[in-house]
Amino acid sequence: MAAADNTVAGRLALITGASGGIGRACAIELWGEGASLALTYNRNKAAVDELVQLLTKDGSHAAQKISTHQVDMASADGLTSMMANVEEQHGRTPDILIPNAGYGKRIPMINDIPLDEFDYTLTVNLRSAFILAKGCIPGMTERKWGRIVFISSISGQGGGINGCHYAASKAGMTGMMKNLARKHAADGITVNDVAPAMIGDTGMIPDAKYVAGTPGDVKNIPVGRLGTPQEVANVVMMLCKTGYMTGQSILLSGGLQ
Ligand SMILES: NC(=O)c1ccc[n+]([C@@H]2O[C@H](COP(=O)([O-])OP(=O)(O)OC[C@H]3O[C@@H](n4cnc5c(N)ncnc54)[C@H](OP(=O)(O)O)[C@@H]3O)[C@@H](O)[C@H]2O)c1
């Protein structure tokens, strides 16, 4: 019988969208726990540079390494060469994968959603997560240890304020998660997703004022406030440290359904 191994220190975590609110919080959390990091950004290099500066400024993490990578989630070739570059820089493929980078133009009603917007949203959110998981699972299988935590959304469960294009891309992640969880559990790989709603301090929901008077109004959230990126990172870390939990989609929504 395999012993429980929930050690995060010394592992390599690949976090996409580390230039955004949730990715940044996950990076800080995993770094604090002793993981090395491969962080991606698309347009906002300054945010990821500032994050690296923050993490390395006291020089007390000598055993850990950070690399940063520009990549567009819509580019399959870009994702493949990013993963090769991660392996080159760290001498290994990731043990922990957090497919977090995401996009969702707010178009609530199906009649207003152009076909190319549907295709693009699925490409950025879902196809990229498939490419990333496909690239990381062989190394995880070889080492008999892996953690994959997709950042999905309440929309994948039918809630949220966006349209069906975004919902489909996130529900697809949950379906893929459940399949991968079953197929790879025996190899020490857990696969779960965190489904947030209304997380502030992010590009998606910059602050409470942004949603006042809309279907996303804070008044409609049962706990009476937006969630924080740190609260998403808390759940991500719990999943990284809990190898007995796999195949789960965890709604993190302040009580919204
Ligand atoms: N905030 C919420 O309430 C909420 C709720 C449910 C789900 N989520 C999910 O949480 C994840 C993180 O979002 P966030 O809330 O932290 O928002 P955010 O601050 O806007 O971060 C989005 C991140 O995704 C990256 N990204 C977007 N399009 C990309 C592309 N084509 N290629 C590569 N990277 C791309 C951005 O990179 P650059 O900025 O460098 O371009 C940024 O790092 C997303 O998947 C989102 O769907 C958020």
The ligand as an SDF file (V2000), in Angstrom:
LIG
                    3D

 48 52  0  0  0  0  0  0  0  0999 V2000
  -12.3450   36.5660  -10.4120 N   0  0  0  0  0  0  0  0  0  0  0  0
  -13.4140   35.7690  -10.3550 C   0  0  0  0  0  0  0  0  0  0  0  0
  -14.4370   36.0930   -9.7530 O   0  0  0  0  0  0  0  0  0  0  0  0
  -13.4080   34.4310  -11.0260 C   0  0  0  0  0  0  0  0  0  0  0  0
  -14.5410   33.6270  -10.9260 C   0  0  0  0  0  0  0  0  0  0  0  0
  -14.5540   32.3820  -11.5310 C   0  0  0  0  0  0  0  0  0  0  0  0
  -13.4380   31.9460  -12.2120 C   0  0  0  0  0  0  0  0  0  0  0  0
  -12.3520   32.7340  -12.3140 N   0  0  0  0  0  0  0  0  0  0  0  0
  -11.2070   32.2080  -13.0740 C   0  0  0  0  0  0  0  0  0  0  0  0
  -10.0090   32.4480  -12.3700 O   0  0  0  0  0  0  0  0  0  0  0  0
   -8.9290   32.4560  -13.2940 C   0  0  0  0  0  0  0  0  0  0  0  0
   -7.9940   33.6060  -12.9530 C   0  0  0  0  0  0  0  0  0  0  0  0
   -8.6490   34.8360  -13.2050 O   0  0  0  0  0  0  0  0  0  0  0  0
   -8.5580   36.0830  -12.2290 P   0  0  0  0  0  0  0  0  0  0  0  0
   -9.8680   36.1910  -11.5590 O   0  0  0  0  0  0  0  0  0  0  0  0
   -7.3180   36.0240  -11.4120 O   0  0  0  0  0  0  0  0  0  0  0  0
   -8.5200   37.2820  -13.2850 O   0  0  0  0  0  0  0  0  0  0  0  0
   -7.3040   38.1550  -13.8200 P   0  0  0  0  0  0  0  0  0  0  0  0
   -6.6850   38.8940  -12.6950 O   0  0  0  0  0  0  0  0  0  0  0  0
   -7.8600   38.9240  -14.9650 O   0  0  0  0  0  0  0  0  0  0  0  0
   -6.2420   37.0900  -14.3730 O   0  0  0  0  0  0  0  0  0  0  0  0
   -6.4050   36.4480  -15.6120 C   0  0  0  0  0  0  0  0  0  0  0  0
   -5.0750   35.8110  -15.9760 C   0  0  0  0  0  0  0  0  0  0  0  0
   -5.2450   35.0370  -17.1660 O   0  0  0  0  0  0  0  0  0  0  0  0
   -4.2460   35.4280  -18.0940 C   0  0  0  0  0  0  0  0  0  0  0  0
   -4.7590   35.2870  -19.4530 N   0  0  0  0  0  0  0  0  0  0  0  0
   -5.9360   35.7500  -19.9700 C   0  0  0  0  0  0  0  0  0  0  0  0
   -6.0270   35.4580  -21.2790 N   0  0  0  0  0  0  0  0  0  0  0  0
   -4.8870   34.7950  -21.6050 C   0  0  0  0  0  0  0  0  0  0  0  0
   -4.3820   34.2360  -22.7860 C   0  0  0  0  0  0  0  0  0  0  0  0
   -5.0460   34.2830  -23.9590 N   0  0  0  0  0  0  0  0  0  0  0  0
   -3.1760   33.6340  -22.7510 N   0  0  0  0  0  0  0  0  0  0  0  0
   -2.4620   33.5700  -21.6010 C   0  0  0  0  0  0  0  0  0  0  0  0
   -2.8830   34.0790  -20.4290 N   0  0  0  0  0  0  0  0  0  0  0  0
   -4.0750   34.6930  -20.4420 C   0  0  0  0  0  0  0  0  0  0  0  0
   -3.9140   36.8720  -17.7840 C   0  0  0  0  0  0  0  0  0  0  0  0
   -2.5980   37.1670  -18.2810 O   0  0  0  0  0  0  0  0  0  0  0  0
   -2.0880   38.6750  -18.6720 P   0  0  0  0  0  0  0  0  0  0  0  0
   -2.7900   39.6010  -17.7150 O   0  0  0  0  0  0  0  0  0  0  0  0
   -0.6180   38.6170  -18.4580 O   0  0  0  0  0  0  0  0  0  0  0  0
   -2.4520   38.9180  -20.0970 O   0  0  0  0  0  0  0  0  0  0  0  0
   -3.9680   36.8490  -16.2640 C   0  0  0  0  0  0  0  0  0  0  0  0
   -2.7650   36.3790  -15.7280 O   0  0  0  0  0  0  0  0  0  0  0  0
   -9.5570   32.5210  -14.6880 C   0  0  0  0  0  0  0  0  0  0  0  0
   -9.4910   31.2580  -15.3070 O   0  0  0  0  0  0  0  0  0  0  0  0
  -10.9970   32.8830  -14.4150 C   0  0  0  0  0  0  0  0  0  0  0  0
  -11.8630   32.3730  -15.4080 O   0  0  0  0  0  0  0  0  0  0  0  0
  -12.2980   33.9660  -11.7430 C   0  0  0  0  0  0  0  0  0  0  0  0
  1  2  1  0
  2  3  2  0
  2  4  1  0
  4  5  1  0
  4 48  2  0
  5  6  2  0
  6  7  1  0
  7  8  2  0
  8  9  1  0
  8 48  1  0
  9 10  1  0
  9 46  1  0
 10 11  1  0
 11 12  1  0
 11 44  1  0
 12 13  1  0
 13 14  1  0
 14 15  2  0
 14 16  1  0
 14 17  1  0
 17 18  1  0
 18 19  2  0
 18 20  1  0
 18 21  1  0
 21 22  1  0
 22 23  1  0
 23 24  1  0
 23 42  1  0
 24 25  1  0
 25 26  1  0
 25 36  1  0
 26 27  1  0
 26 35  1  0
 27 28  2  0
 28 29  1  0
 29 30  1  0
 29 35  2  0
 30 31  1  0
 30 32  2  0
 32 33  1  0
 33 34  2  0
 34 35  1  0
 36 37  1  0
 36 42  1  0
 37 38  1  0
 38 39  2  0
 38 40  1  0
 38 41  1  0
 42 43  1  0
 44 45  1  0
 44 46  1  0
 46 47  1  0
M  CHG  2   8   1  16  -1
M  END
$$$$
